[in-house]
Amino acid sequence: MKPEDLQLLLTREMPFGKYKGRLIADLPGHYLNWFAREGFPPGEIGRLLELMQEIDHNGLSYLLDPLRGDARRARP
């Protein structure tokens, strides 16, 4: 993981599927767990989904809260 990946979780939107358009950081745990069971897609999106699943699974989502304000200011 790169430190900037945490910021990407708050700015990248899910590009496909049931939750298309939702921020990666806001995806529900059951959806992230489904990817963990079935396999993460390749590339950046898969890496971010895997990171978010790990954060969510370990109950660490609150660590993103301080970054949420920064992400809102950075979004157009």
C-alpha positions in Angstrom: 0.0 0.0 0.0 1.1 3.5 -0.8 0.0 6.4 1.5 -1.8 8.1 -1.4 -4.0 5.0 -1.8 -5.9 6.1 1.3 -6.8 9.3 -0.4 -7.8 7.4 -3.6 -10.3 5.4 -1.5 -12.1 8.6 -0.9 -12.0 10.0 -4.4 -12.3 7.0 -6.7 -15.8 5.8 -7.6 -16.8 2.2 -8.3 -16.8 2.0 -12.1 -19.2 -0.9 -12.5 -21.7 -3.1 -10.9 -24.4 -2.6 -8.4 -22.6 0.2 -6.6 -21.4 2.0 -9.7 -20.7 5.7 -8.9 -20.3 5.1 -5.1 -16.9 6.0 -3.6 -14.7 3.0 -2.8 -14.6 4.0 0.8 -18.4 4.0 1.0 -18.9 0.5 -0.4 -20.7 -1.9 2.0 -18.7 -4.6 3.7 -20.7 -7.5 2.2 -19.8 -6.3 -1.3 -16.1 -6.0 -0.4 -16.3 -9.5 1.1 -17.8 -10.9 -2.0 -14.8 -9.6 -4.0 -12.5 -11.2 -1.4 -14.2 -14.5 -1.9 -14.6 -14.3 -5.7 -11.5 -12.4 -6.6 -10.6 -8.8 -7.0 -10.4 -7.3 -10.5 -7.0 -6.5 -12.0 -5.4 -3.1 -11.8 -5.8 -0.1 -9.6 -9.5 -0.7 -8.9 -8.8 -4.2 -7.6 -5.9 -3.0 -5.5 -8.2 -0.3 -3.9 -11.1 -2.7 -3.4 -8.7 -5.1 -1.6 -7.3 -2.4 0.6 -10.8 -1.2 1.5 -11.9 -4.7 2.3 -8.9 -5.2 4.6 -9.7 -1.9 6.3 -13.4 -2.7 6.7 -12.8 -6.3 7.8 -10.5 -5.1 10.6 -12.8 -2.4 11.8 -10.5 0.4 10.8 -12.8 2.5 8.6 -12.7 5.2 11.2 -9.1 5.9 10.1 -10.4 7.4 6.9 -12.6 10.0 8.7 -9.8 12.6 9.1 -9.1 12.4 5.4 -12.8 12.8 4.3 -12.7 16.5 4.9 -9.6 16.8 2.7 -11.1 14.7 0.0 -14.3 16.8 -0.1 -12.2 19.9 -0.6 -10.2 18.3 -3.3 -13.2 17.0 -5.3 -14.4 19.3 -8.1 
